Amino acid sequence: MTVTGGTAGDVPVDIPRIPAQEAAERELSKPMYHENDPNLLQRGLDRFWDWVGRLFDSASGVTPGGVVGVVAIVVVVLAVIGALWWRLGTPHRSPAPTGGDSLFDDGPRTAAEHRAAATRHAAAGQWNQAVQERMRAIVRSLEERALLDPRPGRTADEAAAEAGRSLPAHADGLRSAARAFDDVTYGGRTADEPAYRRVEQLDTAVERTKPSLEPAVAATAFTEAPR
């Protein structure tokens, strides 16, 4: 690159090409030359729309009817999507099965089987599962003794309330055990060994307690009393 002075007699100055290019780039990088440049977002949008335009041009070149053909295809696709949406409706989650609060969540097992499962969980330090199985053992035992009618979908609270009428001495303990069952099953809480031992002791006590039949006897005597 040759630079000459502004007056006669000045000696031309030769500047190598690379330094001259670097000097020009430094000069052009000054903010004063870029005040009206588009921002980063605008440049990104410009590139996107350029890409869309090229894609559209390519599609129109291979589609019968050119641009009109591409527009027709887009309209048909949108119409099909709309028809499917109208026919199938908005996607919904599958409803949860009923009986989600049921005390028994698997096939029928005996009280002894539930107690054995509780013992295994307790030995492994799995107190949540131990509490659950011991509460199930209590309710299943009451069903086996005909103190509760076997009923699918019964909750722990319902079982405690019904059993409390035949075993009033353990009504409070049954309610506490049902609450412990609900806490670890649905409430996200964690049981510990003392919580399990309380339910275990209740199971043993209920198993040894005879039901109270006084209300039933009183009701029968009242209905059979002579007028």
N, C-alpha and C positions, 0 to 999 in steps of 0.2 A: 504494500500500500504506500503510495507516494503522496505527501502533503506539501503543498507550496505555500509560501507566505503571501501576504496580501499586498506587498509592495514590490516594485521592480527590483531586480537584483537579489531577491531572497533565494537562497539555495534550497532546492527541493529536499525534503526529509523523507527518507524511506523508513516505514514502520513495518516490521514483520506481520504476516497475516494473522497468526494466532493471537499475539498480544493486542492487535487492533480489534479482533473479534471480541476478546474478553473485555476490552475497554468499552466497546459499543454495548455489550450486554449489561455491564455495570450501569451505564448511563440510562439504558432503557428500563432497568429494574427499579428506578426511582419512583416513589409513590405518585409523583406529579403526572406521570404518564399513564397511570392506571386508575385514576379517580372515577372514570365512567365505565370501567369494566363491569360485567355482570358478576354477581356474587356466586359462591360455590353452589348454592341451591339452584340458581337460575341456569348455571352451566350444566348441572346434572340433568335438569328438566329438558334443556335443549338437546343434550345427547340422547335422552330417552325418546323424545319425539322424533329425532332423526332416525333412531333405530326402528321405531314404529312405522315411520314413513317408508323406509327401505323394505321392511317386511311386507308392508301393504303393497308396495310396487311389485315385489317379487311374486306375491300371491296373485295379483291381478294379471301378471304376465302369463301365468300358467292356467288360470281359471277361465272357462268359456264366458264370454261377456265382459271380461276385464273387470274394472272397478265395480260395475253394476252387479256382476256375478258374485264378487266377494261380499258385497252388501247383502245380497239375497241369501247367501249361505249363512251369514251371521244372524240374519233375522230368523231363519228357519231354526237354527240351533237355540236361539233364545226362546222361541216359541215352544220347542220341545222341552226345554228346562222348565218353563213356566207350567206346561201341562203336567209334567211329572210332579212338580211341587204342589199343584192344586189337587192332583189325584192322590198323592201319598200323604200330603200334609206335612207340617213341621215335624221333624224327628223328635221323638220323646223318649225319655229313659223308660225302661221297663219298670213297671211298678214293683215294689218290694212284695214278696209273698206275705200273705196274711199269717198271723200267728207269730210275728217276729219276737214277741215278748214271752213266748211259751217257755215254761219251765224245762220241758224235755225237748231237746233239739235233735234227737236221733231215735232209733228204733226202741221198742220197749225192752227194758232190762229190769231185773229184780232189785229189791233193796240191797240184797247182799252183794250184787254185782256193783252197784253204785258205791257201796261202802268200800269194797275192795279197790275200786278206782280211786276213791278219795285217799285211801291209805297209801297207794302208790305215788300219787301226786305229792302228798305230804312228805313222804320219804325223800322225794327229789327236790323238796323246797319249792314246789309249785303251788303256792298257797291260794292263788285265785282259782285254779282248777279244783283244788282240794275242797274249798268252800262250796263251789258249785255242785260237785258230786255228792258232798255230804248233805246239802239241802235237798237234792233230788232223792237221796236215800231216805230222808225223813218223810217226804211226801209219798214216795212209793210204798214205804212201810205202812203208812196210814191207809193207803188204798188196799194193800194186801190184808189189813186187819178190818176192812170194811168200814173204817171210820171216815173215809172219803170215797166218794164215787169216782171211779176212773173217768176222767174227762179230758179229751184232747184240747190243747190250747190253753189250759189253765196256767195262770201266772203264779209266781211265788207269793205275791201279795194275796191273791185270791185263796190259794191253798192255806196260807197262814190264818186268814180270817175265818175260813170254814173250819179248820182244825181247832182253832181257839175256842169254838163253841162247844166241842166235845171234850176238850182238854183245857178248861179255863185256867188251871194252875200254870200252864205253859203258854198262855196266850201272848204274854209280853215277849217271852223268849222266841216264839215262832215269828212274831213281827220283826224282831231284831235280826233273826236269821234271814228272813226274806229281804230285809233292807240290805244286809251284807251281800246277799246274792245279787241283788239289783245293782249295787255299787260296783261290783267287780265285773258284772256282765254288760251293763249298759252305761254306767256312770264313769267309766275310765279310771276307776280307782284301783289301788293295789292292796290286796289283803296281806296280813302277816300271820305268823304262827299263833299268837293269842286269839286273833279273830277266828281262825280255823278251829282252835281248841274249844272255843265257846259253842260253835255249831256242833262239834263232835260230842261235847258233853250233853247238849240239848238232845241230840239223836239218842244217846244212851238213856237219858231220863224219860223221853217220850216213849221209848220202846218198853220201859218198865211200868209205865203209868196206865192204869185202867181208866177207860173213858167215864165221864160223868153222864148218867142217864136221867138225872133228876128232872130236867125240864120236860123230857119226853113223857116220863111217868106222870108228872103233874098235869100235863096236857091231856093225857089219856083219861086220867081220873076225872078231870073236869068235864070232858065230853060224855063220859059214861055215868055221871052222877044223876040220880033220879030227880025229876022235877017235883 
